[in-house]
Amino acid sequence: MAGFFNKIKGASTPSTTQTTKEVVAKKKDEIAPELTPLEKMLQNAGPLREDAADKFFGFENFGNTCYCNSIVQALFYSDLFRENVINYPSLSPSDTPNGSRPKVNVTLRPPMNPTPAAQPPTKKGISTKEAMKQRQTLNNGQPAPGQPAVKPEDKPDTPEYKKKQAMLKGPILELAQENGMAYGMDECTFTGLKDIFLAVLQSSTRTGVLSPQRFLEIFKRDNEMFRNSMHQDAHEFYGLVLNDVIANVEANARKIQERLEIKGSSDLTQSVQNALGSAMMNNLPTGYRTPGTGWVHDIFEGVLTSETKCLTCETASQRDETFLDLSIDLEEHSSVTSCLRKFSAEEMLCERNKFHCDHCGGLQEAEKRMKVKRLPKVLTLHLKRFKYTEDYSRLQKLFHRVVYPYHLRMFNTTEDAEDPDRMYELYAVVVHIGGNAYHGHYVSIIKTPDRGWVLFDDEMVEPVDKHFVRNFFGDKPGMATAYVLFYQETTFEKVREEQEREGMEEVKLATQAANVAQEDGVAKEETTPLKRQVTQPVVMPEHESLASLAHAATAPGLAHVPTSPIVEMPAVNEAPFASLPRTSTTRVETRSKDDLKKEKREREAAEKAAEKAAKQAEKEQEKLREKQLKEDEKKRREDHIKAMQARRNEQDELQKALEASKKSAAQEEAIRKKEDGEGFGFLSRSKRGSKSMSKRSFSFFKDKNGALPDGAMNGDAPEKDKKAGRISMGLGRKKSTSFLS
Amino acid sequence: MFVLPPPPRYPAGAYGIGLGGVVPLIETNNTLSNPSGPEYQFLVGEGTYVLKEDLHLATPPPHPSEAPVVNPNPLATDPKPATAGTKMSILSLETRPAPFFYKGPSATTLSLGGTTSIQEHPSERYSTEGGMSSEDGRAASSEVPTGSVTMGSAPAFGEGNSLLAPTVSKDINKKKKPKNNVTKSNSSFISRVIVNDNLTRKLTDRPSDGLFAFANINRAFQWLDMSSPTKQDYLTKILFTKAHCLCHDVNMVTKSVSHIDVIMGFSTGEIIWWEPISQRYTRLNKNGIINNTPVSEIRWIPGSENLFLAAHMDGLLVVYDKEKEDGHLNPEEEGLNASGSGSEGELSNGSANGNGIRINKSVHSKNQKTNPVAAWKLSNQRINAFAFSPDNRHLAVVSEDGTLRVIDYLKEELLDLYYAYYGGLSCVCWTPDGKYVLTGGQDDLISIWSMADSALVARCQGHRSWVSHLAFDPWRCDDRNYRFGSVGEDGRLCLWDFSVGMLHRPKTAVPARHRGSVSSRITAPHRTDTNTSVNSGGKGSSGLEDEWEENVIAHPVQPRAVIPMLPPVLTHVVDTHPACWLAFTEDAVITSCKSGHVRTWNRPGVQTATATQ
């Protein structure tokens, strides 16, 4: 995570003088805190929206919880989902006497004290502060020679610095206490999520940091796979959160129904309807599955039809499955469109993978293809970048270049699908940064209704321009790749309108791109790292802060360029230049214009001097690099060993926990059966329906509370199988397992 | 319990090798190789195409003044300059017969252009993508007076404006050259120019029908002799300081043994007119005075010696005169300026109605002392490509917002506005007879639009990623069938045969209310009675609905179910990098990719051996 960024900084070792200067500059800033790009964007932002979609809160990272932060942010900015979470359960007069929304129990943590000693470590887990300290010590283990150890978060324009500043600035909304009863529900993943959403909605500020501690505690309580501080899969988390929310809402609906029947009153039918969702109320003439059981289904759930044709008797059979997301296999140099098409391509079921034909009885060869029968409102695409490879017996990350368009329509719909040409727009990208599945960092880039695209990196929130979204196809250095794509339903007209609106920004961006390419001088001021700032009619408070900002461009290397450009420049550049025929320079000498000649000579002289200096610098750097490399290597090995050990410990613990959970699951299962027996015929049916696909795909993940009865069976699956299973979740499972078998 | 992740390793080349992202630190030379094997050939109906050679253009190292330190932070938000993969402008100095003459009726079916008489000189009217072998270049340049070349019946661009009338030079063979010597330039824009030591000998020794090529790679621009066995030795290489050349074109009218007019558009918005034989150049739109956004596409106006059209990324199309000085164009005040200088009629045009084009400066403007000659604002969205129709009346322009605009550029009028299925459109070309326009884009599709019917007739599905370039193969086109090729980000070449007769309705076609492949211009009625309509009619956007009804210019997106889907006759991986350009010559198909591989695939029956040369 953050350690990752430390590394970045290690890579661009600045000259000593420069750093001290920066530190000084930064100290000044601390006295009068500069405006972050986000705050600048929000200056003169006008009245707040009702729906909280223009509030921007970073989420605190408790050590490897970026998977949660990135997904929850993406969920929050889905207008449909957010509104539904906030408005469910609908208020009944008895619950809220004054008719207002229940207040979330938010404590405002005092802003982080700049002096670390004064920080009382209150949390059980590791605090950001502690994590940072740990990282520092780790980082200090390998300081660049002759350089005073600079804390990563003390260097402006590093993500650490920005995150720390965000924590310093606050306000920090802490959600650490229990707050279940306010919604008439038991505390669960849903209420935790709702707390977060409401806390943002009810906050008096537009920006700040939110600490989703309680939510994570609840989630981890219910999902033991996540009950450790390891790096987790954001896509898994997404699936589990949605399934939890579905389960929670259903449980609540059942409770209300119960109460309703007891009371015999009809006031609550509305809330039941809300819970059950329109799909059911509209009585879709389908019957291909048990009816949708909630608004979560309405938003995220689609239906797939798998058509299987037995090659022996030519009988075609169809089976429908629901999905919350599509897991698609990737190909080098492909597009999301193409990967989706491949997902629906015909597939032969043969050899070990034969199909049991009911018609001719027995295992037969068959042809199978999957198509989308019902399109969801929010289409979540999981790019299967983690592939299990036998040789390494671990999940390798695929760095295929997969392009994703801003808009999308699905080609793989069935003939009877409703609105098969539905237009989707990309609204969130969850990016995985790192070299494999076990380490790395997640951030999300999200399109907000009024303020364009915004980058959410734990505590840090920063506006970015539209083209930034395209940096994660997989071909750029830095190992940052799109991992989960969220497309939401839109219409052609809306898209056109938006394109009209964003026109001026596009022009601005184009101008900027030109200026970047312009030679020196012309575009100095354009090098401010954030383009979108420029478009805002912002009156800068004072010029000094602007200067310091420009100086502190995001690129760490960039900042030093003015003072010591030569050091940064490998002299390798120069050598060939000298050896190659210098037609231009030689000709100049024959020219009559004296001033030109002089100029040219000056340039040449300067170049030569630069060459010399560069060569020297190059040598030094070479040494430095070697040293760095060695140290890195050593450190990596150590880390690896450490990680292995920790993993082993964790596995043991996991095993114990598994057994415990199996027991409790069995107990609860028994209770549940009793409950089910008590006659909510259709509700229990719908319950099963919701599981049919999405739950089964998680069958590798056991659930302590027994929400996944079939999952419990796999409780004692060996670790390795679980790993393998992890990639095969979601709908691509059948396909992905083929390479495992 | 808490485990710190090890610091991530930055890919030292294994992963994420940039498509032009990783720049070498030392200067290297072009290399020529002849790989062979089954993956270097492909079979189509007419026979097997075999890779003749792979010319790898060297990516130059960054300029010494530029900090080569790449920010390793993948989340860095600093803006990046525009760049483009390798594209080529191909030129043959010799005249060859046009491969495909289209017959008379084609001209009359082109209903958009009003009255069109049958062409008398089809070869003149015709221009291929690559632009070679199709027109009587030398004859045209020596016989026809400057600027007013009449291409068939289409009037020359700017005809009627006496200010644009060509200044008839005394000696037609002495063409005007650019002002500055490129090799002696002290411009900070140009970093270095390397001329081949044997340039003069090379130029005299080469076969007269050989192909010249101009190619961009990163910040370098190379002039190559494709007929030379040592084609990796460029004739001239220009290294620019920071700017990348994004597009370029060669004038087919003025080309001769002693004169070649090349124009280049840059990431800085600037334009360079270069005459490679005399090594002279002129900078236009210097420092972006006319427009300061990158130039994404640049083309000589067919038949014109001096005028060319450049597409800037802010959605502005500008006509420049290679010999005129830069003037100042102020879009907001242009209307006033124009009226002030006594040109009526511009104001009425100047106000852009939603779907029209805004004329920032008309070709009929009385102020023609300086550039631009004309400027049209299409939208605020980036223009990705444009193409002139073979009859030189129309212009097809595609943009990043997924629009295809067909413009009568002589009248400066927008005729039709179409939309991609989804995503931006990246390339466009016309059938050789001007009946159809083809576009490719981010929906992985190639769409075929009929100009006579103003409708989409087919979608072509075969690429696995975005389509980056399209070209017709005039040697395999005839009256009944069009052969065209496309390359995409998937590194694939697709070949397609398209004929109107072979188009099949999709099986799921919605009944008769969609009449054949022709969709009515007035689309509202049948849109409201089908729920297959993409615009999801019922959604209550009645305002837009009305707009559609009245606006015959804009055509809504057609549902997938009613448009025939065409499969390719061939799809073949031609490069391990995303491909970005292709052209057909008499002997071969040439493709290029983002990292500078130029591959020549010989047609069936053509000698593969390079040794013969």
Chai-1 contact restraints between the chains, C-beta under 6 A:
chainA,res_idxA,chainB,res_idxB,connection_type,confidence,min_distance_angstrom,max_distance_angstrom,comment,restraint_id
A,G3,B,L4,contact,1.0,0.0,6.0,A-B,restraint_1
A,G3,B,P5,contact,1.0,0.0,6.0,A-B,restraint_2
A,G3,B,P7,contact,1.0,0.0,6.0,A-B,restraint_3
A,F4,B,P8,contact,1.0,0.0,6.0,A-B,restraint_4
A,K7,B,P7,contact,1.0,0.0,6.0,A-B,restraint_5
A,I8,B,P72,contact,1.0,0.0,6.0,A-B,restraint_6
A,I8,B,N73,contact,1.0,0.0,6.0,A-B,restraint_7
A,A11,B,P72,contact,1.0,0.0,6.0,A-B,restraint_8
A,G63,B,F2,contact,1.0,0.0,6.0,A-B,restraint_9
A,I126,B,F2,contact,1.0,0.0,6.0,A-B,restraint_10
A,S229,B,M1,contact,1.0,0.0,6.0,A-B,restraint_11
A,S229,B,F2,contact,1.0,0.0,6.0,A-B,restraint_12
A,H333,B,S465,contact,1.0,0.0,6.0,A-B,restraint_13
A,H333,B,D490,contact,1.0,0.0,6.0,A-B,restraint_14
A,H333,B,G491,contact,1.0,0.0,6.0,A-B,restraint_15
A,S334,B,R464,contact,1.0,0.0,6.0,A-B,restraint_16
A,S334,B,S465,contact,1.0,0.0,6.0,A-B,restraint_17
A,S335,B,D444,contact,1.0,0.0,6.0,A-B,restraint_18
A,S335,B,S465,contact,1.0,0.0,6.0,A-B,restraint_19
A,S335,B,W466,contact,1.0,0.0,6.0,A-B,restraint_20
A,T337,B,D444,contact,1.0,0.0,6.0,A-B,restraint_21
A,S338,B,D444,contact,1.0,0.0,6.0,A-B,restraint_22
A,S338,B,R464,contact,1.0,0.0,6.0,A-B,restraint_23
A,F399,B,Y15,contact,1.0,0.0,6.0,A-B,restraint_24
A,F399,B,G16,contact,1.0,0.0,6.0,A-B,restraint_25
A,V403,B,S465,contact,1.0,0.0,6.0,A-B,restraint_26
A,V403,B,W466,contact,1.0,0.0,6.0,A-B,restraint_27
A,P405,B,G423,contact,1.0,0.0,6.0,A-B,restraint_28
A,P405,B,Q442,contact,1.0,0.0,6.0,A-B,restraint_29
A,H407,B,Y422,contact,1.0,0.0,6.0,A-B,restraint_30
A,H407,B,G423,contact,1.0,0.0,6.0,A-B,restraint_31
A,L408,B,Y422,contact,1.0,0.0,6.0,A-B,restraint_32
A,R409,B,Y422,contact,1.0,0.0,6.0,A-B,restraint_33
A,E415,B,T508,contact,1.0,0.0,6.0,A-B,restraint_34
A,D421,B,V534,contact,1.0,0.0,6.0,A-B,restraint_35
A,D421,B,P559,contact,1.0,0.0,6.0,A-B,restraint_36
A,D421,B,R560,contact,1.0,0.0,6.0,A-B,restraint_37
A,I433,B,P74,contact,1.0,0.0,6.0,A-B,restraint_38
A,G434,B,P8,contact,1.0,0.0,6.0,A-B,restraint_39
A,G435,B,P8,contact,1.0,0.0,6.0,A-B,restraint_40
A,G435,B,R9,contact,1.0,0.0,6.0,A-B,restraint_41
A,H439,B,P5,contact,1.0,0.0,6.0,A-B,restraint_42
A,V464,B,T77,contact,1.0,0.0,6.0,A-B,restraint_43
A,D475,B,G16,contact,1.0,0.0,6.0,A-B,restraint_44
A,D475,B,L19,contact,1.0,0.0,6.0,A-B,restraint_45
A,K476,B,G16,contact,1.0,0.0,6.0,A-B,restraint_46
A,K476,B,G21,contact,1.0,0.0,6.0,A-B,restraint_47
A,P477,B,G16,contact,1.0,0.0,6.0,A-B,restraint_48
A,G478,B,P72,contact,1.0,0.0,6.0,A-B,restraint_49
A,G478,B,P74,contact,1.0,0.0,6.0,A-B,restraint_50
A,A480,B,P74,contact,1.0,0.0,6.0,A-B,restraint_51
A,T491,B,S536,contact,1.0,0.0,6.0,A-B,restraint_52
A,T491,B,K539,contact,1.0,0.0,6.0,A-B,restraint_53
A,F492,B,N535,contact,1.0,0.0,6.0,A-B,restraint_54
A,E493,B,S541,contact,1.0,0.0,6.0,A-B,restraint_55
A,E493,B,L544,contact,1.0,0.0,6.0,A-B,restraint_56
A,Q499,B,D401,contact,1.0,0.0,6.0,A-B,restraint_57
A,G503,B,N380,contact,1.0,0.0,6.0,A-B,restraint_58
A,M504,B,N380,contact,1.0,0.0,6.0,A-B,restraint_59
A,E506,B,N380,contact,1.0,0.0,6.0,A-B,restraint_60
A,E506,B,Q381,contact,1.0,0.0,6.0,A-B,restraint_61
A,V507,B,D314,contact,1.0,0.0,6.0,A-B,restraint_62
A,V507,B,N380,contact,1.0,0.0,6.0,A-B,restraint_63
A,A510,B,T293,contact,1.0,0.0,6.0,A-B,restraint_64
A,A510,B,M313,contact,1.0,0.0,6.0,A-B,restraint_65
A,A510,B,D314,contact,1.0,0.0,6.0,A-B,restraint_66
A,T511,B,N292,contact,1.0,0.0,6.0,A-B,restraint_67
A,T511,B,T293,contact,1.0,0.0,6.0,A-B,restraint_68
A,Q512,B,P79,contact,1.0,0.0,6.0,A-B,restraint_69
A,A513,B,P81,contact,1.0,0.0,6.0,A-B,restraint_70
A,A513,B,A82,contact,1.0,0.0,6.0,A-B,restraint_71
A,A513,B,P294,contact,1.0,0.0,6.0,A-B,restraint_72
A,A514,B,T268,contact,1.0,0.0,6.0,A-B,restraint_73
A,A514,B,G269,contact,1.0,0.0,6.0,A-B,restraint_74
A,A514,B,N292,contact,1.0,0.0,6.0,A-B,restraint_75
A,A514,B,T293,contact,1.0,0.0,6.0,A-B,restraint_76
A,A514,B,P294,contact,1.0,0.0,6.0,A-B,restraint_77
A,V516,B,P79,contact,1.0,0.0,6.0,A-B,restraint_78
A,V516,B,P81,contact,1.0,0.0,6.0,A-B,restraint_79
A,A517,B,P81,contact,1.0,0.0,6.0,A-B,restraint_80
A,A517,B,K242,contact,1.0,0.0,6.0,A-B,restraint_81
A,A517,B,A243,contact,1.0,0.0,6.0,A-B,restraint_82
A,A517,B,S267,contact,1.0,0.0,6.0,A-B,restraint_83
A,A517,B,T268,contact,1.0,0.0,6.0,A-B,restraint_84
A,Q518,B,T268,contact,1.0,0.0,6.0,A-B,restraint_85
A,E519,B,S188,contact,1.0,0.0,6.0,A-B,restraint_86
A,E519,B,T241,contact,1.0,0.0,6.0,A-B,restraint_87
A,E519,B,K242,contact,1.0,0.0,6.0,A-B,restraint_88
A,P529,B,T77,contact,1.0,0.0,6.0,A-B,restraint_89
A,P529,B,D78,contact,1.0,0.0,6.0,A-B,restraint_90
A,L530,B,T77,contact,1.0,0.0,6.0,A-B,restraint_91
A,K531,B,P79,contact,1.0,0.0,6.0,A-B,restraint_92
A,T554,B,A76,contact,1.0,0.0,6.0,A-B,restraint_93
A,T554,B,T77,contact,1.0,0.0,6.0,A-B,restraint_94
A,T554,B,D78,contact,1.0,0.0,6.0,A-B,restraint_95
A,A555,B,N71,contact,1.0,0.0,6.0,A-B,restraint_96
A,A555,B,A76,contact,1.0,0.0,6.0,A-B,restraint_97
A,A555,B,D78,contact,1.0,0.0,6.0,A-B,restraint_98
A,G557,B,V69,contact,1.0,0.0,6.0,A-B,restraint_99
A,G557,B,N71,contact,1.0,0.0,6.0,A-B,restraint_100
A,V561,B,A67,contact,1.0,0.0,6.0,A-B,restraint_101
A,E568,B,A67,contact,1.0,0.0,6.0,A-B,restraint_102
A,E568,B,V69,contact,1.0,0.0,6.0,A-B,restraint_103
A,M569,B,P68,contact,1.0,0.0,6.0,A-B,restraint_104
A,P570,B,L25,contact,1.0,0.0,6.0,A-B,restraint_105
A,V572,B,L25,contact,1.0,0.0,6.0,A-B,restraint_106
A,V572,B,I26,contact,1.0,0.0,6.0,A-B,restraint_107
A,N573,B,L25,contact,1.0,0.0,6.0,A-B,restraint_108
A,N573,B,P61,contact,1.0,0.0,6.0,A-B,restraint_109
A,N573,B,P64,contact,1.0,0.0,6.0,A-B,restraint_110
A,P576,B,I26,contact,1.0,0.0,6.0,A-B,restraint_111
A,P576,B,E27,contact,1.0,0.0,6.0,A-B,restraint_112
A,T583,B,T183,contact,1.0,0.0,6.0,A-B,restraint_113
A,T583,B,I194,contact,1.0,0.0,6.0,A-B,restraint_114
A,T583,B,V195,contact,1.0,0.0,6.0,A-B,restraint_115
A,S584,B,T183,contact,1.0,0.0,6.0,A-B,restraint_116
A,S584,B,R192,contact,1.0,0.0,6.0,A-B,restraint_117
A,S584,B,V193,contact,1.0,0.0,6.0,A-B,restraint_118
A,R587,B,T183,contact,1.0,0.0,6.0,A-B,restraint_119
A,R587,B,K184,contact,1.0,0.0,6.0,A-B,restraint_120
A,L596,B,N186,contact,1.0,0.0,6.0,A-B,restraint_121
A,R636,B,P6,contact,1.0,0.0,6.0,A-B,restraint_122
A,D639,B,P6,contact,1.0,0.0,6.0,A-B,restraint_123
A,A643,B,V3,contact,1.0,0.0,6.0,A-B,restraint_124
A,A646,B,V3,contact,1.0,0.0,6.0,A-B,restraint_125
